[in-house]
């Protein structure tokens, strides 16, 4: 019985710390912004001298 209470407290503390670590890591790793796309057609970026998304 003397191992039950410290073991339960340790399990609770470990679970709480693991949950906090996962939430913190997920928050810092999330990507919720779209990258900027350069829509300006430049001559060196053209394929066969035609824009990539031109009239067909």
C-alpha positions as CSV (number, residue, x, y, z in Angstrom):
1,X,0.0,0.0,0.0
2,X,2.9,2.3,0.6
3,X,3.9,2.1,-3.1
4,X,0.4,2.7,-4.4
5,X,0.0,6.4,-3.7
6,X,3.5,7.5,-4.9
7,X,3.0,5.3,-8.0
8,X,-0.3,6.9,-8.7
9,X,1.1,10.4,-8.2
10,X,4.0,9.6,-10.4
11,X,1.8,8.2,-13.2
12,X,-0.5,11.3,-13.0
13,X,2.5,13.7,-13.1
14,X,4.0,11.8,-16.1
15,X,0.8,11.8,-18.0
16,X,0.2,15.5,-17.4
17,X,3.8,16.4,-18.4
18,X,3.6,14.2,-21.5
19,X,0.2,15.8,-22.5
20,X,1.6,19.3,-22.0
21,X,4.7,18.5,-24.0
22,X,2.6,17.1,-26.9
23,X,0.3,20.1,-27.0
24,X,3.3,22.6,-26.8
25,X,5.2,20.7,-29.5
26,X,2.1,20.6,-31.8
27,X,1.5,24.3,-31.3
28,X,5.1,25.3,-32.3
29,X,5.1,22.9,-35.2
30,X,1.8,23.8,-36.9
31,X,1.8,25.6,-40.1
32,X,-1.3,27.7,-40.6
33,X,-0.1,30.2,-43.1
34,X,0.0,29.9,-46.9
35,X,3.3,30.6,-48.7
36,X,3.4,33.5,-51.0
37,X,3.5,32.5,-54.7
38,X,5.2,34.7,-57.2
39,X,2.6,35.1,-60.0
40,X,4.8,37.4,-62.1
41,X,5.8,35.7,-65.4
42,X,9.5,36.3,-66.0
43,X,11.3,35.3,-69.2
44,X,13.7,33.0,-67.6
45,X,10.9,31.1,-65.8
46,X,8.9,30.5,-69.0
47,X,8.6,27.1,-70.5
48,X,9.1,27.3,-74.3
49,X,8.6,31.1,-74.1
50,X,5.0,30.7,-72.9
51,X,3.6,31.4,-69.5
52,X,3.0,28.3,-67.3
53,X,-0.7,29.1,-67.0
54,X,-1.5,30.9,-70.3
55,X,-4.4,30.7,-72.7
56,X,-4.7,27.4,-74.5
